[in-house]
């Protein structure tokens, strides 16, 4: 198990660049299975989650060439195989292979996926969506066996909830099957991006960007596909909060501003000042009294649940009592106990509601990353705390942040990675 040692309470300055989106890259990798040939994907982050997805593709017969952040996938020799549990159980994104495998082979065997420990995250919405188009599903020994000879397109698919990955999965299964409506579809930026990739393959959609998506009859064009991944909005939010907490003058580049409206509005309400220049966000150090706020997480385009752990660190420095109301995951707030160890004045009122009082002085103590975003939040807290903070279980942070150690060092952070 690896750990970070971070010396905090130091003003940072310089340029930090956001990498390609993790949550957009994973469905793109799964969707590459739809192409019986070569796919070139650019701006793919080299992180643990993408590496595991690529291992699954290799197991299925893909040839992979990954140089810098450009990925060439050749699927001419793809064969149907059960994805081994030692791969699929490492990453929740492995469930995204169900849709492409059903389309290409008419069957899929999927182990129950793992992922961050942020609360109950059943895949019932995925399974019910597949059942609604006629898939037969058997659950046995912690595994799902899915079979679909020909999808039933007579009735709309009505998702149980506006799930991002369930929308992506059913979209990949149906994009080239005929005409059908998908209701209560998620329209987060990563879903729209996947749909744009599928359109490049030859798919057609109506009402893209709404919960009432319509799949038109499309046909895979059979041409070489070159497609560029979007930048990571949650990584961008991480570094924006970093700049607000410990920045002297920090410029964050490759920020997908049009994906962060609610997040940026929230920062303005708190009292932060920053400027924009194309895809850059620039912070100048200014003494300002930060206001407390009530934050309610919700589906896009509202405040992202993944940003709640990040902004909680900033709330410890606001003047007064702030609240975070988490509407999606009943275990998401557990990370706050790690911030309490560092001196934060936090009261967890329920599984979904917490009060954070500030400003408080954070100090260095050993802490542990419980999930991807809470791990990033602990990095932010450590950079602002007095002394040297030890953060354990940092592999979970590296699942979603490309070269985070080097990026922080480049703006003056004292951070060291240790292997046990």
N, C-alpha and C positions, 0 to 999 in steps of 0.2 A: 504494500500500500504506500502510495506517495503522499507527500505533504508539501505545503507552501510555508515558508518562513517569510513574513512581511514586516518590515520596519515602517511604522506609520508616522502620522503627524508631520508630513513633509509636503510642501507645495510642489505640484507637478506642472510641467509646461511642455508644449510641443504639439506634434501632429500624431493622431492615431487614426488608423484606417479600419473601417468596418469590412468584414469578409462577407462572402456569399451566404445566403440564408440556409441554415440547417433545415428548418421546417419546410422550405420549398424544395431543397435538394432531395430529400428522402423520397417523396412521391415521384419526382422526375426519374430517379434511379429505378424505382419499381416499374414505372411506365415505359422505360426503355425496352422491357420485355415484349411490348406490343409490336416492336419493329424487328422484322426478320432481316437484319442487316446492320449497318453502322450508324451509330448515333454519336454526335460530338456535343458534349455539355461543357460550357465554360462557366467560370466563377463558382466552381464547386469547392466548398471548404474541406480542407484536410483535417478532419476531426474523427473521433472514435466512432460516432454514429454512422458517418458515411463509409468508413472503413469496413464496418460490419455488414452494411448493405452490399458493398462490393464483394465481400467474401461470399455472401449468399448468391449473388449473380455468377461468380466464378464457379461455385458449386453446381449451378444449373447449366453451365457450359459457356458462359460469356467469356470473351477475351477482353481484358482490360488494359488500357494504357493510360496512366495517370501521371502527367507531368505538370509541375507547378499546380495550377488550379484548373487545368484543362483536361477533360476526361474523354477518352475515346472508348466506346463500348461496341463490340461486334457480337451480334447474337445469331449468327448463321448456324451455329452448332448447338443451339439450346435444346435440351431434352427435359422431359418431365421427371422430376425427382422430388421426393419429400424433403422439405427443408429441415435439416437436423436441428434438434432442440438446443444443442450447444451454441448454435448461431441465433436462432429465432428468439430464444429466451433472453438473450442479452439486450434486445432492443424492441421497444414497443412498435417501432416503425415497420417491423417485419410483417405485421398484419396487412400492410399495403401491397404485399405480393399476392394476396388472395384474388383481387379483382383481375389483374393481368393474367394470372394462371388460369382462372376460370374462362376468360376469353380465349386464351390461346390453346388450352388443353381440355377444357370442360371439367376440370377437377382441380382441387387444391387440398393439401394437408397442412394445417397450420397449428403449431403449438401455441398454447396460451402465452401471449407476449408479456414481457416484463416492463421496465421503465421506471421513472422516478416515483418515489414513495410520497405522493402528495394527496392520497386519498383513493377512494373507489373509482376505478376507471374501467368498467366492464365494456366488452365489445358487443354487447347485445344489439346496439343500433346497426352495426355492420351485418350481423347475422340475420336480423329481421329484414334488412334491405335485400339481402341475397335471397331469403326465403320468398319475399314478395315477387320476385321475378322467376320463381320456380325452382330455386336451388334446393337440393336435398342435403341436410346437414346432420351429421352424427357426431356426438361428443363422447369421447372415450379416452381414458388414461391421460387426462390433461391435454387432449388434442382434439382438433376439429377436422372432420372429413367433409369436404364440400364437393358436390357434383352438380353440374348444370349442362344438360345437353343442348338446349335451345332456350334462351330467355323468353319469358312471357312478357310481351310488350303491351298487352291489352289495357292494363290499369297503371296509373301513376305509381311511382315509388314515393311513399310518404315516410320520411325518416322520423324516428322516434324523437330526435332532438337535432339541433343544428350542429352536428358533429363535423369537425374539419376532416378527420381521416376517414370517417364513414362516407362523407360526400365524395372524397377523392377515390375511395375504393369502388363505389358503385359507378362513378364516372368512368373509371378505367375499364370496368367490366362491360359497360353499355355504349361507350362512345362510338363504336363501329357496328352495333348490333341492329340499329333501326331507330324508329322514332318513338320517344317516350318522355314523359314528364317526370322530373324529380322535384318533389315539394319539400319545403323546409330544408333546403340545401344551404350549407354554409357558403358565405361569400367572402371569407377572409382572403387577404392578398395572395396567400400561398395556394388556395384553391383556384383562384382566377388565373394564377400563373401556370398551374398544371393544365387548365383548360386551354390556355394559349399554346402550350406545347402540343396538346392533342389536336388543336386546330392546324398546327404546322404539319402534323401527320396526315391530315385530311378530314378531321372531325368538323361538325357544324353544330352550333348551339344558338339558342334564342334565350333572351332574358339573362344573359351572363352578368353576374354582379347583383343578382336578386335571389331571394329564397325560392323562387319559382322557376327553376331552370328547365329548359326544354332541350332534349337531345334530338337533333335532326339526323336524317340518314347520311352517314359519312362513309368514306372509303379510304383505307390506308393507301397513300399515294406511292409508296415503295421507293421514295427518293432518299438520298442521304440527308439527314437532319442535323443542322447546327443550331444550337439554342443556348442562350445565355441566362444563367440563373440570376435572380434578383438579390439585392443586398439584404442583410439580416436586420430587421427592424428591432428585435429584442437586444441584439448585441449593440446596436446603435444607442438604444435607450440606456444600456448599461454604462456606456462611456460618457453619455450626456450627464447622467447622475454623478459619475466619477468627477467630471469637470466641475459640476456644481458644488461638490463637497470639498475637493482638495486641489482645484485647478487655480493656477496663477494666470496663465493664458493657454488654453487648449483648443485646438481645432480638430473636430471630428469630421472625417471625410467619408464619402460613400453612404450618406445618410438617406434612406428612402422617406423623405419628408412627408409625402402624400399618404404614407401608411401609419403615421404617428400623430394624427390630429388630436385625438383625445389626450394622449400622453403629454404632448407639448402644451396644450391648453391647461392641463393640470399644473404643470410647472409654472406657468404664468400666474395662475391663481395663488400659488404658494408665494410668489414674489420674485422669482428668478428672472434675470435679464440675459438674453443671448441674441446673437444676430445670425442671419442666414446669408449664404453666398452659394447659389446653385444647390449642390448636394452637400454643402458643408454647414456645420453648426459651430459657431465660434463663441467661446466664453471668455470674458475679461474678468479678472478678479475685482470684485466690488463688495464692500461691506453693506449688507442689507438685512433687515429684520425679516425673517421668513415667517409666513403665516401658517397656522394649522389648517387642516383641511379634512373633509370626509371623502374617502375614495371608495367607490363601489366598482368592483371588477365585473366585466360582462363580455359577451361575445362582440366581435368586431362590428361596427367601428368604435365601440366604447372602450373603456380603459382595459388593457389586456391583463389577464390573470398573471401572465409571466412577468409583468413589470411590477407587480405588488411587492415581492420580496426586495426588489432593487430600490424602490422608492421608500420603503420602510426605513432604510438607513438614513435617507435624507430627512424623513419625518422626525428622527431623533434630534435633529438640529433646528426644528421649527419652534417658534415661541408659543407654546400652548399644547393643548390636547388634540391630537389628530386621531382619526378612526379609519381602519381598513375593513371593509365588508367584502369578504370573499364569497362569491356566489356559485363557484364551480366545483371546487375540490375540498372535501371535508378534512383533509390532512395537510393542506397547504400551509397553515399558520404555525405548524410545529417548529419551523426554523426560528421563530421569534424567541424561543427559549435560549437559543445560541447567542442571540443579540443581548438578551438579559444578562448572560454570563459576562458580557463585555461592558456592562454598566448601563444598558438601555433601560429606561423606565417604561415598561410595557405590561399591560394587563390583557390577558387573553380571556375575553368575556364569554366566548363560545367557540365551537369548531369553525365558525364562519366570521366572527367579529373580534377585533382587537383594538385597544386604545394605546396610542404611543404618545408619551408626554416628553416635551423638550423645552429648551435644549439640554442635552445631557453630555457628559464627558465620557467618551468611550476609552477603554483601556485594554491592553493586550492580555489575553488568556488563551489557552488551548481550546479550539472549537472544531466542530466537524461538519462538513458539507453533507446535508441530508438529501438534497436533490440538486439538479442542474442550476436552477435560478437562485435558490437559497445559497448555494455555494458561491455564486457570483456576488451575491449580496454580502457574504462574509468577507470576500476580497475587498469590496468597497469599504466595509466597516474597518477592516484591518489597516487599510491605507490612511484612514482618518484617525485611528486610535493611537494613543501614546504607548510606545514600547514595541516589542516584537511579538507578533501574533503567529501562532502555529495553527494552520488549517489542515485537518486530516481528510482523507478520502477525496483528494482533488481529482482523481480520475473521472469522477462524475461531472466536474466542471469542464474537463477537457472533452467530454462528449459533445459539447455545443459551442466551445470558444476556441477558435483557431489561433495558435501561437499567443495565447493571452499573456504568458510570462514575458515574451520578447516585446510585445506591444507596450506593456507597462514599463518595462525597463527603458524603452526608447523615449519615454517622457519623464524619466527620472525616478521611477519607483525602485525601492530596494526590495527585491523579491527573489527568493531562491527556492528552487525545487529540489526536494530530497527524496531519495528512494530508500525504502526500508528493506 
